[in-house]
Amino acid sequence: MRKQRRYKTMRNKNTKLARLIVSFIFIVLFVVSIRSLIDIKTLYNGQEAQAFDLNNINSSSENKINEISNNLNRDLGTSYKKESTNGSFTQKNKFEVEDVAYLESYLSKEIKGEKCDRSYGKKVVYLTFDDGPSVTVTPKILDILKQENVHATFFLVGKAIDDNNNAKNLVKREVAEGHAIANHTYSHNYDYLYPGKKVNLDNFMSEIEKTNQSLRKILGDDFSTRVIRLPGGRMTWNIKDSDGVGKLDKFLHDKDYHEIDWNSLSKDAEGQHKNAEQLKQEVIKSVDGKEKAVILMHDTYGKEETAKALSGIIKYLKDQEYEFKIIR
């Protein structure tokens, strides 16, 4: 009889202990679940869907791209969203974005010697890089821009994009780090684009679309850019409206494209080869007196001196109290 009572008492204790253990596990799981839901909600609210896919990145770039992607919203306050009207992407930044249509009009008036809309004493600079990406120079440019915490507009050539996977990864990095992407045709071939030094509209627009297709394969089907630059620039060719530019402009504007030249440059593609200090001095001379300076530089192969000059150029512009903007 005593054995039965002892056994019953022990069984009751074991039952209570089991219930306590089950209750504790349930409470722990409940707390973890609530915490997970809070974390998911916080992550969702803090990060909108990105306009590019960071999958299939080769091993040499994977860690860097993933780090950039993970820290993107925290460091740059950048997100992309699809516009319902035209399928393009807009960018919300802590840094400043200039409307390309406004800047196009500003530069056009400046070239014609007409009165330009002023920026009320605020000096603005737009760093622009043509003919990339290149696997030798573009990474150096991006490293310096990140170190200096400024942003640029990259006028990309489709053929350079399609050259290799590293070039494609550089396009992803440019977007991830908050830079603007612009279209600089596919081949950059003057003879094909400007036969007889006249714009061939069909050839030009086919190359614009071909580069767009290359960009969409990397950044997503909905990605687009409003910003275009003619290879060699409108000023270089001195092409008059009667030679086709007027028709080109109308066609571009109908599709909400806008052509942007420059009013300042480092001359890293003009004249004799220049070292970094000489390139810096060319920029200093060409921005003098300008409230809005669109600076032409290049990040294609062979432009290592441009990368070397960039830190000094940025320091000078900061000392002159220029505000840095990207073009969209």
N, C-alpha and C positions, 0 to 999 in steps of 0.2 A: 504494500500500500504506500509506504514511504517512497519506494522507488518510482511508483507511478506519479506521485505528486511532484517528486524531483524532476522527473522527465517532462511533465506537463509545464512546470515552471520554466525549465530550460528552453522548451519549445516556444513558449510565449516570448521569452527574451529574444530568441533568435528571430522570431517573426517581427518583433518591434524593430530590431536592428536592421533587418532586411528592408522594412518599410522606410526607415530613416535613410538608408543608403539610396534607395530608389528615389525618395523625395529630394535628396541632395543632388543626385544626378539630373533630375528633372529641372531643378532650379538653375543649376549650372548651364544646362542646354538652353533654357529659356533666356538667361542673361546673354549668352553668346549669340543667340539668334537675334535678339533685339539689337545688340551691338553691331552685328553684321548688317542688319537693315539700315541702321543709322549711317554706317560707313558707306554703304552702297548709295544711299540717298545723297550723302555729302559729295561723293565722287561724281555722281550724275549731275548734281547742280553745279559743280565746279568745273566740269569739262564737257563742252559740247562736242559733237561728232566732228572728227577731223576730215579734211577733204582729200586725204591721201592715205594709202595703205603702206605700212612700214614692214610688210612681210617680204620674204625672199631677199633679204639684204645679205650680201656676202660677209664672210667672217671678219674681214678687215675693217668694215664700217659698222657692223651690227651693234657693238656696245655703245659706240658714240651716238648713233641714231636713236637707239632705245633710250639713252640717258636724256637726249634732247627732247624726245617725245614725252617722256615721263615728267620732265620738269618744265614743259612748255608753258602751261597756264600759270604756274607759280612764278616763273622768272620773267615772262614777257606779257602776260595777261592777254594772250592771243587765242582767238577761236575763229572758226570758219562756219558759215552757214550758207545754205543754198538759197538764192533769191528766187521767189516764185515767179517773177516776171520774165527773167531771161536765162535762168539756170546758172548764172555766174556766181562766183564766190566773193563775199566781202570779208574784210578782216577788221576785227575790233582789237585795238592795240592801246597799250599805255603810251606808245610813241605815236607820232603824227603821220597821217596819211593825206596826201594831196590829191584832189580830184583831177584826173588826167584831162578832162575836157576844159577845165579852167586853165590849167597850165599850158595846154596847147594854144589857147586863145592868147594868153599872156605872151608867150614866145613869138607868136605870129605878129602881134602888135609891136613888140620890141624890135624885131627884124625890120619891119617896115618903117620904123622911126616914129610910130604913133604913140600917143600917151597910153601908158599901161596902168592898170589898176595897181595901186600901191599896197604894200603890206603894213602900212601904218608904223613904219620904223622898225618892224621886226624883220631881221635878216634870215632868209631861209636857204638851205643848200640841199641839193638832191644828188647823191652819189650814184652814178650809173656806170655799169660795166657791160661792154659789148663783147659778142663773139664767143662766149663760153657756152657750156662749161669746159674747163680743161682739168685734167687730173693732176697737173703740176702746179698751176697758179691759183685756181679757184679755191682749193682748201686753205691756202695761205691767206687769201683775201678774207675768207669767212672767219678764220681764226682771229684775225686782227679786228674785224668788225665786231665780233663777239667780245673781245677783250676791251674794246673802246665803248661798247654798249651803244653803237649806232647801227643804222640799217640802210640798205641800199636797194636799188632796182636793177635787176639783171636782165639784159636783153639777150635772150638765148637763141642760138642757131640750132635748128632741128637736127642737122647732120652731126653736130658735135654732141647733142644729147644721145643720139642713137649709136654713137661710136663704140661705147662699151658700158658694162654694168656699173663701173665706178662713176662714170659721168651721170648715169641715171640716179645713182645714190646721192650725188652732189645736188641734183635738182630737189630731191626730197629734203636734203639738209637745208637748202636755201629757204624753202617754204617753212620747215620746222622752226627755223631760227628767226622767222618774222620778216624776211625780205620779200620784195615784190618781184613777180615774174612777168616779163614782157616778151613780145614776139619780134624776132629779128630775121624772119624768113627761114627757109630750110637750107639752101645752098650757099647764100651770100655771094652768088655768082653774078657779077655786074653785067656780063655779056647776055646772060639769060634774062635778067630782070629789067635791064635797060638797053635793049638793042637800039643802036643808033643814038644812044644817050637819051632815050625817051622811055618813060615807064610803060611796060607792057602789062596792062591791067590783069589780063588772064593769067599770065605767068606769075605775077606778083601775088595775086590772091590765092592761086593754087599752092604756092609755097607757104603762105600764111596758114592755110588750112592744114597743110601737111605737118607743119610744126605743132599746130594745135593738137593734131592726132597723136603725135609723139608725147606731148605733155599729158594728154588724157590717159595714155597707157600707164603713165607713172603716177599721176596725181589723182586719178579718178575720172570717170566719164563725164561728170558734171563740171569739171574744172574749165575755166576760161579766163582770158585776160583781155582787157580793153586797150592795153598799151602796146603800140607798135613803133618801131623805128626803121626807117629805110636804111639798108646797108649803104655806107658812104655818106648818108645824110642828105637831106633835101638841099642843103646849102652847097655841099660838095659838087653836086651835079648841076646846080643852077638851072633846074628844070622849071620852065614857065608853065602857067596854067594851060596855055595852048598846046603844050607838049604832053598833056595827059594828067598832070598832078591834080588839076581841078576835078576831073572826073574821078580820080582815085580818092580824093578827099570826100567827095559826095558818097561814093560807094562805102568807104570806111565808116562815115558818120551814120549812114543808114543802118549799119550793123553795130553801132555804138563802139566802133574802134576809133582811136585817136592817135595821130602820129606825133611823136615827140623827138625833136632834135636836141641841141644843146647850145648853151651860150658861154661855156667855159670848158677848158680841157687841159689835160696834162701833156698833150702832144706825144703820147707814148706810141702813136702810130704815124706820126708826121715827121718828115725830115730825117736827120741823122739819129742814130741810136743815142739815147740819153740815159744817164745814171739816175739813181733815186733822187738825189739832191736837185738835179736839173729839172726833173719832172715836178717836184714840189714847187720850185720857183715858177714854172710855167702856170701852175694852178694859181699861185699867189697873184701873178700878174693878171690872169684872165678873170678872176673873181673881183678884182678891185672895183669898188663903186657899185657893185650889183647887190640889190636887195634880194633877188631870187637868182641863184646860180645853179644851173643844171650842168654838172661836171661830167664830161666824157672821159672814161678810162676803159681799159680792156683787161679781161682776165683769161685770154686765150693763151695758147702755147707761145713761149718766148717772151712773156711779159713779166718776168720775175722782178725786174726793177720797179714795176708798178706796185707789186706787193711790198717791196722794201720801202717805197716812198709813202705808202698809205698812212702809216701811223703818224708821220710828220705832217702830212696833209690834214689829217683829222685834228691833230693838236692845234695847228694854225687856225683852222676854222672854228674850233671851240674857243680859242683865245679871242677871236674876232666876234664872238657871241652869235654865231650862226646856229639856227635851229635845224636839225636834220629831219628830213621827211622822205618817205617813200611815195612812189607814184602808182595810183590805181585808177 
